[in-house]
């Protein structure tokens, strides 16, 4: 595997990862972005935003945790 010296390794090319990469690069850091595929394949476009929580009568913290883990895969 080739080596690429960097000051910061960003794992993930979603909105958060690219924001971190650009911010660090603007401050002079050598940044390497590692992604599992192509940048457009990130989960950022699927994110709904907002705050999620178990608030319904038919919901529990345990069910919410399972949903969160499944969505993050």
PDB file of N, H, CA, C and O in Angstrom:
ATOM      1  N   UNK A   1       0.838  -1.168   0.000  1.00  0.00           N
ATOM      2  CA  UNK A   1       0.000   0.000   0.000  1.00  0.00           C
ATOM      3  C   UNK A   1       0.891   1.243   0.000  1.00  0.00           C
ATOM      4  O   UNK A   1       1.843   1.320   0.777  1.00  0.00           O
ATOM      5  N   UNK A   2       0.593   2.205  -0.857  1.00  0.00           N
ATOM      6  H   UNK A   2      -0.180   2.142  -1.488  1.00  0.00           H
ATOM      7  CA  UNK A   2       1.407   3.423  -0.900  1.00  0.00           C
ATOM      8  C   UNK A   2       1.227   4.256   0.368  1.00  0.00           C
ATOM      9  O   UNK A   2       0.178   4.227   1.010  1.00  0.00           O
ATOM     10  N   UNK A   3       2.260   4.984   0.701  1.00  0.00           N
ATOM     11  H   UNK A   3       3.113   5.008   0.179  1.00  0.00           H
ATOM     12  CA  UNK A   3       2.201   5.863   1.862  1.00  0.00           C
ATOM     13  C   UNK A   3       1.896   7.283   1.417  1.00  0.00           C
ATOM     14  O   UNK A   3       2.350   7.731   0.364  1.00  0.00           O
ATOM     15  N   UNK A   4       1.126   7.977   2.227  1.00  0.00           N
ATOM     16  H   UNK A   4       0.757   7.613   3.082  1.00  0.00           H
ATOM     17  CA  UNK A   4       0.795   9.371   1.954  1.00  0.00           C
ATOM     18  C   UNK A   4       0.920  10.143   3.261  1.00  0.00           C
ATOM     19  O   UNK A   4      -0.007  10.143   4.072  1.00  0.00           O
ATOM     20  N   UNK A   5       2.056  10.800   3.472  1.00  0.00           N
ATOM     21  H   UNK A   5       2.808  10.800   2.813  1.00  0.00           H
ATOM     22  CA  UNK A   5       2.214  11.560   4.717  1.00  0.00           C
ATOM     23  C   UNK A   5       1.144  12.646   4.840  1.00  0.00           C
ATOM     24  O   UNK A   5       0.841  13.348   3.876  1.00  0.00           O
ATOM     25  N   UNK A   6       0.582  12.770   6.036  1.00  0.00           N
ATOM     26  H   UNK A   6       0.828  12.199   6.820  1.00  0.00           H
ATOM     27  CA  UNK A   6      -0.432  13.795   6.249  1.00  0.00           C
ATOM     28  C   UNK A   6      -0.409  14.219   7.708  1.00  0.00           C
ATOM     29  O   UNK A   6       0.107  13.508   8.571  1.00  0.00           O
ATOM     30  N   UNK A   7      -0.974  15.381   7.967  1.00  0.00           N
ATOM     31  H   UNK A   7      -1.393  15.959   7.266  1.00  0.00           H
ATOM     32  CA  UNK A   7      -1.136  15.866   9.328  1.00  0.00           C
ATOM     33  C   UNK A   7      -2.451  15.384   9.925  1.00  0.00           C
ATOM     34  O   UNK A   7      -2.567  15.206  11.137  1.00  0.00           O
ATOM     35  N   UNK A   8      -3.440  15.177   9.061  1.00  0.00           N
ATOM     36  H   UNK A   8      -3.346  15.322   8.076  1.00  0.00           H
ATOM     37  CA  UNK A   8      -4.773  14.785   9.513  1.00  0.00           C
ATOM     38  C   UNK A   8      -5.353  13.760   8.556  1.00  0.00           C
ATOM     39  O   UNK A   8      -5.372  13.966   7.342  1.00  0.00           O
ATOM     40  N   UNK A   9      -5.825  12.656   9.113  1.00  0.00           N
ATOM     41  H   UNK A   9      -5.810  12.489  10.099  1.00  0.00           H
ATOM     42  CA  UNK A   9      -6.542  11.647   8.338  1.00  0.00           C
ATOM     43  C   UNK A   9      -8.009  11.766   8.703  1.00  0.00           C
ATOM     44  O   UNK A   9      -8.380  11.601   9.865  1.00  0.00           O
ATOM     45  N   UNK A  10      -8.842  12.053   7.714  1.00  0.00           N
ATOM     46  H   UNK A  10      -8.541  12.187   6.770  1.00  0.00           H
ATOM     47  CA  UNK A  10     -10.280  12.154   7.923  1.00  0.00           C
ATOM     48  C   UNK A  10     -10.904  10.888   7.358  1.00  0.00           C
ATOM     49  O   UNK A  10     -10.751  10.583   6.175  1.00  0.00           O
ATOM     50  N   UNK A  11     -11.605  10.155   8.210  1.00  0.00           N
ATOM     51  H   UNK A  11     -11.729  10.402   9.171  1.00  0.00           H
ATOM     52  CA  UNK A  11     -12.274   8.929   7.775  1.00  0.00           C
ATOM     53  C   UNK A  11     -13.728   9.267   7.496  1.00  0.00           C
ATOM     54  O   UNK A  11     -14.503   9.537   8.414  1.00  0.00           O
ATOM     55  N   UNK A  12     -14.088   9.248   6.225  1.00  0.00           N
ATOM     56  H   UNK A  12     -13.458   9.029   5.480  1.00  0.00           H
ATOM     57  CA  UNK A  12     -15.447   9.570   5.813  1.00  0.00           C
ATOM     58  C   UNK A  12     -15.491  10.814   4.950  1.00  0.00           C
ATOM     59  O   UNK A  12     -14.890  11.837   5.276  1.00  0.00           O
ATOM     60  N   UNK A  13     -16.217  10.711   3.833  1.00  0.00           N
ATOM     61  H   UNK A  13     -16.705   9.879   3.568  1.00  0.00           H
ATOM     62  CA  UNK A  13     -16.304  11.831   2.895  1.00  0.00           C
ATOM     63  C   UNK A  13     -17.696  12.430   2.869  1.00  0.00           C
ATOM     64  O   UNK A  13     -18.137  12.956   1.847  1.00  0.00           O
ATOM     65  N   UNK A  14     -18.384  12.349   3.993  1.00  0.00           N
ATOM     66  H   UNK A  14     -18.026  11.922   4.823  1.00  0.00           H
ATOM     67  CA  UNK A  14     -19.685  13.000   4.106  1.00  0.00           C
ATOM     68  C   UNK A  14     -19.498  14.471   4.423  1.00  0.00           C
ATOM     69  O   UNK A  14     -18.382  14.990   4.396  1.00  0.00           O
ATOM     70  N   UNK A  15     -20.583  15.125   4.720  1.00  0.00           N
ATOM     71  H   UNK A  15     -21.490  14.704   4.742  1.00  0.00           H
ATOM     72  CA  UNK A  15     -20.534  16.567   4.976  1.00  0.00           C
ATOM     73  C   UNK A  15     -19.614  16.900   6.149  1.00  0.00           C
ATOM     74  O   UNK A  15     -18.832  17.848   6.067  1.00  0.00           O
ATOM     75  N   UNK A  16     -19.695  16.145   7.222  1.00  0.00           N
ATOM     76  H   UNK A  16     -20.329  15.375   7.289  1.00  0.00           H
ATOM     77  CA  UNK A  16     -18.863  16.435   8.396  1.00  0.00           C
ATOM     78  C   UNK A  16     -17.385  16.205   8.097  1.00  0.00           C
ATOM     79  O   UNK A  16     -16.540  17.024   8.459  1.00  0.00           O
ATOM     80  N   UNK A  17     -17.072  15.083   7.433  1.00  0.00           N
ATOM     81  H   UNK A  17     -17.759  14.418   7.140  1.00  0.00           H
ATOM     82  CA  UNK A  17     -15.679  14.783   7.117  1.00  0.00           C
ATOM     83  C   UNK A  17     -15.072  15.799   6.174  1.00  0.00           C
ATOM     84  O   UNK A  17     -13.939  16.237   6.373  1.00  0.00           O
ATOM     85  N   UNK A  18     -15.816  16.177   5.149  1.00  0.00           N
ATOM     86  H   UNK A  18     -16.737  15.821   4.987  1.00  0.00           H
ATOM     87  CA  UNK A  18     -15.286  17.147   4.192  1.00  0.00           C
ATOM     88  C   UNK A  18     -15.158  18.537   4.810  1.00  0.00           C
ATOM     89  O   UNK A  18     -14.239  19.285   4.475  1.00  0.00           O
ATOM     90  N   UNK A  19     -16.074  18.882   5.707  1.00  0.00           N
ATOM     91  H   UNK A  19     -16.820  18.274   5.979  1.00  0.00           H
ATOM     92  CA  UNK A  19     -15.957  20.159   6.403  1.00  0.00           C
ATOM     93  C   UNK A  19     -14.698  20.185   7.257  1.00  0.00           C
ATOM     94  O   UNK A  19     -13.965  21.175   7.265  1.00  0.00           O
ATOM     95  N   UNK A  20     -14.451  19.099   7.974  1.00  0.00           N
ATOM     96  H   UNK A  20     -15.046  18.295   7.968  1.00  0.00           H
ATOM     97  CA  UNK A  20     -13.236  19.012   8.790  1.00  0.00           C
ATOM     98  C   UNK A  20     -11.993  19.069   7.918  1.00  0.00           C
ATOM     99  O   UNK A  20     -11.023  19.746   8.259  1.00  0.00           O
ATOM    100  N   UNK A  21     -12.018  18.359   6.792  1.00  0.00           N
ATOM    101  H   UNK A  21     -12.805  17.809   6.515  1.00  0.00           H
ATOM    102  CA  UNK A  21     -10.862  18.344   5.894  1.00  0.00           C
ATOM    103  C   UNK A  21     -10.575  19.737   5.330  1.00  0.00           C
ATOM    104  O   UNK A  21      -9.429  20.186   5.320  1.00  0.00           O
ATOM    105  N   UNK A  22     -11.611  20.405   4.868  1.00  0.00           N
ATOM    106  H   UNK A  22     -12.542  20.040   4.877  1.00  0.00           H
ATOM    107  CA  UNK A  22     -11.419  21.739   4.294  1.00  0.00           C
ATOM    108  C   UNK A  22     -10.952  22.742   5.341  1.00  0.00           C
ATOM    109  O   UNK A  22     -10.089  23.577   5.068  1.00  0.00           O
ATOM    110  N   UNK A  23     -11.519  22.660   6.527  1.00  0.00           N
ATOM    111  H   UNK A  23     -12.220  21.982   6.749  1.00  0.00           H
ATOM    112  CA  UNK A  23     -11.125  23.576   7.602  1.00  0.00           C
ATOM    113  C   UNK A  23      -9.654  23.390   7.961  1.00  0.00           C
ATOM    114  O   UNK A  23      -8.916  24.363   8.116  1.00  0.00           O
ATOM    115  N   UNK A  24      -9.235  22.131   8.091  1.00  0.00           N
ATOM    116  H   UNK A  24      -9.835  21.341   7.965  1.00  0.00           H
ATOM    117  CA  UNK A  24      -7.835  21.852   8.421  1.00  0.00           C
ATOM    118  C   UNK A  24      -6.907  22.288   7.291  1.00  0.00           C
ATOM    119  O   UNK A  24      -5.842  22.852   7.545  1.00  0.00           O
ATOM    120  N   UNK A  25      -7.302  22.031   6.054  1.00  0.00           N
ATOM    121  H   UNK A  25      -8.167  21.573   5.848  1.00  0.00           H
ATOM    122  CA  UNK A  25      -6.475  22.414   4.907  1.00  0.00           C
ATOM    123  C   UNK A  25      -6.316  23.931   4.816  1.00  0.00           C
ATOM    124  O   UNK A  25      -5.243  24.430   4.476  1.00  0.00           O
ATOM    125  N   UNK A  26      -7.391  24.658   5.123  1.00  0.00           N
ATOM    126  H   UNK A  26      -8.263  24.253   5.399  1.00  0.00           H
ATOM    127  CA  UNK A  26      -7.316  26.123   5.108  1.00  0.00           C
ATOM    128  C   UNK A  26      -6.319  26.646   6.143  1.00  0.00           C
ATOM    129  O   UNK A  26      -5.794  27.751   6.007  1.00  0.00           O
ATOM    130  N   UNK A  27      -6.066  25.852   7.161  1.00  0.00           N
ATOM    131  H   UNK A  27      -6.492  24.954   7.271  1.00  0.00           H
ATOM    132  CA  UNK A  27      -5.131  26.239   8.213  1.00  0.00           C
ATOM    133  C   UNK A  27      -3.742  25.658   7.995  1.00  0.00           C
ATOM    134  O   UNK A  27      -2.887  25.706   8.879  1.00  0.00           O
ATOM    135  N   UNK A  28      -3.531  25.106   6.800  1.00  0.00           N
ATOM    136  H   UNK A  28      -4.226  25.066   6.082  1.00  0.00           H
ATOM    137  CA  UNK A  28      -2.206  24.640   6.417  1.00  0.00           C
ATOM    138  C   UNK A  28      -1.902  23.173   6.647  1.00  0.00           C
ATOM    139  O   UNK A  28      -0.774  22.740   6.407  1.00  0.00           O
ATOM    140  N   UNK A  29      -2.860  22.401   7.101  1.00  0.00           N
ATOM    141  H   UNK A  29      -3.776  22.752   7.296  1.00  0.00           H
ATOM    142  CA  UNK A  29      -2.622  20.978   7.346  1.00  0.00           C
ATOM    143  C   UNK A  29      -2.625  20.199   6.034  1.00  0.00           C
ATOM    144  O   UNK A  29      -3.357  20.525   5.099  1.00  0.00           O
ATOM    145  N   UNK A  30      -1.799  19.173   5.988  1.00  0.00           N
ATOM    146  H   UNK A  30      -1.205  18.907   6.747  1.00  0.00           H
ATOM    147  CA  UNK A  30      -1.847  18.221   4.874  1.00  0.00           C
ATOM    148  C   UNK A  30      -2.901  17.187   5.253  1.00  0.00           C
ATOM    149  O   UNK A  30      -2.745  16.460   6.233  1.00  0.00           O
ATOM    150  N   UNK A  31      -3.972  17.130   4.470  1.00  0.00           N
ATOM    151  H   UNK A  31      -4.098  17.721   3.673  1.00  0.00           H
ATOM    152  CA  UNK A  31      -5.135  16.318   4.829  1.00  0.00           C
ATOM    153  C   UNK A  31      -5.305  15.176   3.833  1.00  0.00           C
ATOM    154  O   UNK A  31      -5.141  15.346   2.624  1.00  0.00           O
ATOM    155  N   UNK A  32      -5.637  14.013   4.376  1.00  0.00           N
ATOM    156  H   UNK A  32      -5.771  13.875   5.358  1.00  0.00           H
ATOM    157  CA  UNK A  32      -5.970  12.848   3.557  1.00  0.00           C
ATOM    158  C   UNK A  32      -7.376  12.408   3.946  1.00  0.00           C
ATOM    159  O   UNK A  32      -7.656  12.195   5.126  1.00  0.00           O
ATOM    160  N   UNK A  33      -8.261  12.272   2.960  1.00  0.00           N
ATOM    161  H   UNK A  33      -8.033  12.445   2.002  1.00  0.00           H
ATOM    162  CA  UNK A  33      -9.635  11.834   3.213  1.00  0.00           C
ATOM    163  C   UNK A  33      -9.755  10.385   2.751  1.00  0.00           C
ATOM    164  O   UNK A  33      -9.436  10.053   1.610  1.00  0.00           O
ATOM    165  N   UNK A  34     -10.219   9.538   3.654  1.00  0.00           N
ATOM    166  H   UNK A  34     -10.479   9.808   4.581  1.00  0.00           H
ATOM    167  CA  UNK A  34     -10.393   8.117   3.377  1.00  0.00           C
ATOM    168  C   UNK A  34     -11.881   7.821   3.340  1.00  0.00           C
ATOM    169  O   UNK A  34     -12.609   8.151   4.276  1.00  0.00           O
ATOM    170  N   UNK A  35     -12.333   7.197   2.256  1.00  0.00           N
ATOM    171  H   UNK A  35     -11.741   6.929   1.496  1.00  0.00           H
ATOM    172  CA  UNK A  35     -13.753   6.882   2.121  1.00  0.00           C
ATOM    173  C   UNK A  35     -13.911   5.444   1.663  1.00  0.00           C
ATOM    174  O   UNK A  35     -13.002   4.871   1.062  1.00  0.00           O
ATOM    175  N   UNK A  36     -15.071   4.862   1.948  1.00  0.00           N
ATOM    176  H   UNK A  36     -15.809   5.327   2.436  1.00  0.00           H
ATOM    177  CA  UNK A  36     -15.323   3.474   1.593  1.00  0.00           C
ATOM    178  C   UNK A  36     -15.631   3.294   0.110  1.00  0.00           C
ATOM    179  O   UNK A  36     -15.643   2.169  -0.390  1.00  0.00           O
ATOM    180  N   UNK A  37     -15.876   4.373  -0.579  1.00  0.00           N
ATOM    181  H   UNK A  37     -15.866   5.287  -0.173  1.00  0.00           H
ATOM    182  CA  UNK A  37     -16.214   4.299  -2.001  1.00  0.00           C
ATOM    183  C   UNK A  37     -15.998   5.651  -2.639  1.00  0.00           C
ATOM    184  O   UNK A  37     -14.930   6.248  -2.505  1.00  0.00           O
ATOM    185  N   UNK A  38     -17.004   6.128  -3.327  1.00  0.00           N
ATOM    186  H   UNK A  38     -17.872   5.642  -3.436  1.00  0.00           H
ATOM    187  CA  UNK A  38     -16.957   7.447  -3.936  1.00  0.00           C
ATOM    188  C   UNK A  38     -17.589   8.452  -2.980  1.00  0.00           C
ATOM    189  O   UNK A  38     -18.503   8.113  -2.229  1.00  0.00           O
ATOM    190  N   UNK A  39     -17.108   9.666  -3.009  1.00  0.00           N
ATOM    191  H   UNK A  39     -16.365   9.941  -3.619  1.00  0.00           H
ATOM    192  CA  UNK A  39     -17.624  10.701  -2.101  1.00  0.00           C
ATOM    193  C   UNK A  39     -19.147  10.851  -2.182  1.00  0.00           C
ATOM    194  O   UNK A  39     -19.781  11.017  -1.139  1.00  0.00           O
ATOM    195  N   UNK A  40     -19.766  10.801  -3.368  1.00  0.00           N
ATOM    196  H   UNK A  40     -19.251  10.666  -4.215  1.00  0.00           H
ATOM    197  CA  UNK A  40     -21.231  10.936  -3.414  1.00  0.00           C
ATOM    198  C   UNK A  40     -21.976   9.773  -2.754  1.00  0.00           C
ATOM    199  O   UNK A  40     -23.186   9.858  -2.541  1.00  0.00           O
ATOM    200  N   UNK A  41     -21.263   8.687  -2.429  1.00  0.00           N
ATOM    201  H   UNK A  41     -20.280   8.618  -2.602  1.00  0.00           H
ATOM    202  CA  UNK A  41     -21.902   7.535  -1.801  1.00  0.00           C
ATOM    203  C   UNK A  41     -22.027   7.682  -0.288  1.00  0.00           C
ATOM    204  O   UNK A  41     -22.476   6.749   0.378  1.00  0.00           O
ATOM    205  N   UNK A  42     -21.645   8.820   0.265  1.00  0.00           N
ATOM    206  H   UNK A  42     -21.280   9.577  -0.276  1.00  0.00           H
ATOM    207  CA  UNK A  42     -21.712   8.998   1.716  1.00  0.00           C
ATOM    208  C   UNK A  42     -23.168   9.012   2.167  1.00  0.00           C
ATOM    209  O   UNK A  42     -24.083   9.107   1.350  1.00  0.00           O
ATOM    210  N   UNK A  43     -23.363   8.918   3.451  1.00  0.00           N
ATOM    211  H   UNK A  43     -22.620   8.840   4.115  1.00  0.00           H
ATOM    212  CA  UNK A  43     -24.719   8.903   4.006  1.00  0.00           C
ATOM    213  C   UNK A  43     -25.301  10.299   4.207  1.00  0.00           C
ATOM    214  O   UNK A  43     -26.455  10.431   4.613  1.00  0.00           O
ATOM    215  N   UNK A  44     -24.521  11.335   3.929  1.00  0.00           N
ATOM    216  H   UNK A  44     -23.584  11.227   3.598  1.00  0.00           H
ATOM    217  CA  UNK A  44     -24.991  12.697   4.188  1.00  0.00           C
ATOM    218  C   UNK A  44     -26.282  13.027   3.461  1.00  0.00           C
ATOM    219  O   UNK A  44     -27.137  13.726   4.005  1.00  0.00           O
ATOM    220  N   UNK A  45     -26.435  12.533   2.239  1.00  0.00           N
ATOM    221  H   UNK A  45     -25.740  11.966   1.798  1.00  0.00           H
ATOM    222  CA  UNK A  45     -27.654  12.864   1.502  1.00  0.00           C
ATOM    223  C   UNK A  45     -28.884  12.161   2.076  1.00  0.00           C
ATOM    224  O   UNK A  45     -30.015  12.544   1.776  1.00  0.00           O
ATOM    225  N   UNK A  46     -28.664  11.127   2.906  1.00  0.00           N
ATOM    226  H   UNK A  46     -27.745  10.816   3.150  1.00  0.00           H
ATOM    227  CA  UNK A  46     -29.781  10.415   3.514  1.00  0.00           C
ATOM    228  C   UNK A  46     -30.128  10.964   4.902  1.00  0.00           C
ATOM    229  O   UNK A  46     -31.167  10.619   5.466  1.00  0.00           O
ATOM    230  N   UNK A  47     -29.269  11.805   5.442  1.00  0.00           N
ATOM    231  H   UNK A  47     -28.425  12.085   4.984  1.00  0.00           H
ATOM    232  CA  UNK A  47     -29.485  12.329   6.788  1.00  0.00           C
ATOM    233  C   UNK A  47     -30.711  13.223   6.812  1.00  0.00           C
ATOM    234  O   UNK A  47     -30.923  14.027   5.904  1.00  0.00           O
ATOM    235  N   UNK A  48     -31.507  13.079   7.844  1.00  0.00           N
ATOM    236  H   UNK A  48     -31.334  12.425   8.581  1.00  0.00           H
ATOM    237  CA  UNK A  48     -32.722  13.860   7.961  1.00  0.00           C
ATOM    238  C   UNK A  48     -32.509  15.134   8.754  1.00  0.00           C
ATOM    239  O   UNK A  48     -33.285  16.082   8.640  1.00  0.00           O
ATOM    240  N   UNK A  49     -31.481  15.153   9.539  1.00  0.00           N
ATOM    241  H   UNK A  49     -30.850  14.382   9.632  1.00  0.00           H
ATOM    242  CA  UNK A  49     -31.232  16.325  10.373  1.00  0.00           C
ATOM    243  C   UNK A  49     -32.171  16.357  11.558  1.00  0.00           C
ATOM    244  O   UNK A  49     -33.020  15.482  11.721  1.00  0.00           O
ATOM    245  N   UNK A  50     -32.014  17.343  12.356  1.00  0.00           N
ATOM    246  H   UNK A  50     -31.323  18.054  12.223  1.00  0.00           H
ATOM    247  CA  UNK A  50     -32.875  17.471  13.521  1.00  0.00           C
ATOM    248  C   UNK A  50     -32.412  16.596  14.671  1.00  0.00           C
ATOM    249  O   UNK A  50     -31.298  16.073  14.667  1.00  0.00           O
ATOM    250  N   UNK A  51     -33.271  16.448  15.635  1.00  0.00           N
ATOM    251  H   UNK A  51     -34.176  16.873  15.638  1.00  0.00           H
ATOM    252  CA  UNK A  51     -32.978  15.664  16.824  1.00  0.00           C
ATOM    253  C   UNK A  51     -33.936  14.490  16.870  1.00  0.00           C
ATOM    254  O   UNK A  51     -35.145  14.659  16.711  1.00  0.00           O
ATOM    255  N   UNK A  52     -33.398  13.304  17.086  1.00  0.00           N
ATOM    256  H   UNK A  52     -32.416  13.166  17.215  1.00  0.00           H
ATOM    257  CA  UNK A  52     -34.220  12.104  17.165  1.00  0.00           C
ATOM    258  C   UNK A  52     -34.186  11.567  18.585  1.00  0.00           C
ATOM    259  O   UNK A  52     -33.161  11.641  19.263  1.00  0.00           O
ATOM    260  N   UNK A  53     -35.279  11.041  19.017  1.00  0.00           N
ATOM    261  H   UNK A  53     -36.111  10.981  18.466  1.00  0.00           H
ATOM    262  CA  UNK A  53     -35.340  10.471  20.358  1.00  0.00           C
ATOM    263  C   UNK A  53     -36.565   9.593  20.504  1.00  0.00           C
ATOM    264  O   UNK A  53     -37.487   9.655  19.691  1.00  0.00           O
ATOM    265  N   UNK A  54     -36.569   8.785  21.532  1.00  0.00           N
ATOM    266  H   UNK A  54     -35.819   8.735  22.192  1.00  0.00           H
ATOM    267  CA  UNK A  54     -37.697   7.907  21.830  1.00  0.00           C
ATOM    268  C   UNK A  54     -38.736   8.717  22.611  1.00  0.00           C
ATOM    269  O   UNK A  54     -38.624   8.854  23.829  1.00  0.00           O
ATOM    270  N   UNK A  55     -39.732   9.246  21.924  1.00  0.00           N
ATOM    271  H   UNK A  55     -39.823   9.135  20.934  1.00  0.00           H
ATOM    272  CA  UNK A  55     -40.718  10.101  22.586  1.00  0.00           C
ATOM    273  C   UNK A  55     -42.147   9.562  22.474  1.00  0.00           C
ATOM    274  O   UNK A  55     -43.029   9.998  23.214  1.00  0.00           O
ATOM    275  N   UNK A  56     -42.379   8.627  21.565  1.00  0.00           N
ATOM    276  H   UNK A  56     -41.662   8.273  20.964  1.00  0.00           H
ATOM    277  CA  UNK A  56     -43.722   8.090  21.386  1.00  0.00           C
ATOM    278  C   UNK A  56     -44.065   7.040  22.431  1.00  0.00           C
ATOM    279  O   UNK A  56     -43.180   6.451  23.052  1.00  0.00           O
ATOM    280  N   UNK A  57     -45.368   6.813  22.618  1.00  0.00           N
ATOM    281  H   UNK A  57     -46.087   7.292  22.114  1.00  0.00           H
ATOM    282  CA  UNK A  57     -45.811   5.804  23.582  1.00  0.00           C
ATOM    283  C   UNK A  57     -45.364   4.402  23.190  1.00  0.00           C
ATOM    284  O   UNK A  57     -45.170   3.544  24.051  1.00  0.00           O
ATOM    285  N   UNK A  58     -45.201   4.170  21.889  1.00  0.00           N
ATOM    286  H   UNK A  58     -45.358   4.867  21.190  1.00  0.00           H
ATOM    287  CA  UNK A  58     -44.800   2.837  21.425  1.00  0.00           C
ATOM    288  C   UNK A  58     -43.297   2.744  21.167  1.00  0.00           C
ATOM    289  O   UNK A  58     -42.855   1.807  20.503  1.00  0.00           O
ATOM    290  N   UNK A  59     -42.513   3.672  21.665  1.00  0.00           N
ATOM    291  H   UNK A  59     -42.873   4.433  22.205  1.00  0.00           H
ATOM    292  CA  UNK A  59     -41.074   3.695  21.450  1.00  0.00           C
ATOM    293  C   UNK A  59     -40.345   3.594  22.790  1.00  0.00           C
ATOM    294  O   UNK A  59     -40.861   3.993  23.834  1.00  0.00           O
ATOM    295  N   UNK A  60     -39.141   3.052  22.726  1.00  0.00           N
ATOM    296  H   UNK A  60     -38.722   2.728  21.878  1.00  0.00           H
ATOM    297  CA  UNK A  60     -38.305   2.955  23.925  1.00  0.00           C
ATOM    298  C   UNK A  60     -36.885   3.362  23.564  1.00  0.00           C
ATOM    299  O   UNK A  60     -36.530   3.430  22.387  1.00  0.00           O
ATOM    300  N   UNK A  61     -36.090   3.628  24.564  1.00  0.00           N
ATOM    301  H   UNK A  61     -36.378   3.574  25.520  1.00  0.00           H
ATOM    302  CA  UNK A  61     -34.687   3.963  24.316  1.00  0.00           C
ATOM    303  C   UNK A  61     -33.973   2.797  23.637  1.00  0.00           C
ATOM    304  O   UNK A  61     -33.123   3.012  22.774  1.00  0.00           O
ATOM    305  N   UNK A  62     -34.309   1.569  24.016  1.00  0.00           N
ATOM    306  H   UNK A  62     -35.000   1.394  24.718  1.00  0.00           H
ATOM    307  CA  UNK A  62     -33.674   0.392  23.410  1.00  0.00           C
ATOM    308  C   UNK A  62     -34.015   0.289  21.926  1.00  0.00           C
ATOM    309  O   UNK A  62     -33.133   0.015  21.112  1.00  0.00           O
ATOM    310  N   UNK A  63     -35.287   0.505  21.559  1.00  0.00           N
ATOM    311  H   UNK A  63     -36.003   0.727  22.220  1.00  0.00           H
ATOM    312  CA  UNK A  63     -35.679   0.461  20.143  1.00  0.00           C
ATOM    313  C   UNK A  63     -35.014   1.589  19.369  1.00  0.00           C
ATOM    314  O   UNK A  63     -34.586   1.401  18.231  1.00  0.00           O
ATOM    315  N   UNK A  64     -34.930   2.743  19.978  1.00  0.00           N
ATOM    316  H   UNK A  64     -35.278   2.896  20.903  1.00  0.00           H
ATOM    317  CA  UNK A  64     -34.276   3.886  19.341  1.00  0.00           C
ATOM    318  C   UNK A  64     -32.799   3.582  19.088  1.00  0.00           C
ATOM    319  O   UNK A  64     -32.271   3.921  18.029  1.00  0.00           O
ATOM    320  N   UNK A  65     -32.138   2.952  20.042  1.00  0.00           N
ATOM    321  H   UNK A  65     -32.567   2.676  20.902  1.00  0.00           H
ATOM    322  CA  UNK A  65     -30.726   2.594  19.878  1.00  0.00           C
ATOM    323  C   UNK A  65     -30.539   1.611  18.723  1.00  0.00           C
ATOM    324  O   UNK A  65     -29.601   1.750  17.939  1.00  0.00           O
ATOM    325  N   UNK A  66     -31.420   0.623  18.614  1.00  0.00           N
ATOM    326  H   UNK A  66     -32.183   0.510  19.251  1.00  0.00           H
ATOM    327  CA  UNK A  66     -31.340  -0.347  17.514  1.00  0.00           C
ATOM    328  C   UNK A  66     -31.523   0.370  16.177  1.00  0.00           C
ATOM    329  O   UNK A  66     -30.770   0.120  15.237  1.00  0.00           O
ATOM    330  N   UNK A  67     -32.515   1.256  16.083  1.00  0.00           N
ATOM    331  H   UNK A  67     -33.127   1.459  16.847  1.00  0.00           H
ATOM    332  CA  UNK A  67     -32.738   2.013  14.840  1.00  0.00           C
ATOM    333  C   UNK A  67     -31.511   2.844  14.473  1.00  0.00           C
ATOM    334  O   UNK A  67     -31.119   2.892  13.307  1.00  0.00           O
ATOM    335  N   UNK A  68     -30.910   3.492  15.456  1.00  0.00           N
ATOM    336  H   UNK A  68     -31.229   3.453  16.403  1.00  0.00           H
ATOM    337  CA  UNK A  68     -29.741   4.326  15.219  1.00  0.00           C
ATOM    338  C   UNK A  68     -28.575   3.490  14.712  1.00  0.00           C
ATOM    339  O   UNK A  68     -27.891   3.897  13.773  1.00  0.00           O
ATOM    340  N   UNK A  69     -28.338   2.342  15.309  1.00  0.00           N
ATOM    341  H   UNK A  69     -28.893   2.012  16.072  1.00  0.00           H
ATOM    342  CA  UNK A  69     -27.246   1.469  14.885  1.00  0.00           C
ATOM    343  C   UNK A  69     -27.477   0.949  13.466  1.00  0.00           C
ATOM    344  O   UNK A  69     -26.545   0.902  12.663  1.00  0.00           O
ATOM    345  N   UNK A  70     -28.698   0.564  13.157  1.00  0.00           N
ATOM    346  H   UNK A  70     -29.455   0.602  13.809  1.00  0.00           H
ATOM    347  CA  UNK A  70     -29.001   0.069  11.807  1.00  0.00           C
ATOM    348  C   UNK A  70     -28.825   1.158  10.750  1.00  0.00           C
ATOM    349  O   UNK A  70     -28.307   0.904   9.662  1.00  0.00           O
ATOM    350  N   UNK A  71     -29.261   2.366  11.082  1.00  0.00           N
ATOM    351  H   UNK A  71     -29.682   2.572  11.965  1.00  0.00           H
ATOM    352  CA  UNK A  71     -29.148   3.476  10.123  1.00  0.00           C
ATOM    353  C   UNK A  71     -27.695   3.862   9.898  1.00  0.00           C
ATOM    354  O   UNK A  71     -27.349   4.361   8.828  1.00  0.00           O
ATOM    355  N   UNK A  72     -26.843   3.641  10.884  1.00  0.00           N
ATOM    356  H   UNK A  72     -27.124   3.235  11.754  1.00  0.00           H
ATOM    357  CA  UNK A  72     -25.441   4.022  10.757  1.00  0.00           C
ATOM    358  C   UNK A  72     -24.579   3.035  10.010  1.00  0.00           C
ATOM    359  O   UNK A  72     -23.405   3.309   9.762  1.00  0.00           O
ATOM    360  N   UNK A  73     -25.115   1.918   9.654  1.00  0.00           N
ATOM    361  H   UNK A  73     -26.069   1.695   9.855  1.00  0.00           H
ATOM    362  CA  UNK A  73     -24.331   0.906   8.948  1.00  0.00           C
ATOM    363  C   UNK A  73     -24.197   1.212   7.498  1.00  0.00           C
ATOM    364  O   UNK A  73     -23.564   0.455   6.763  1.00  0.00           O
TER     365      UNK A  73
END
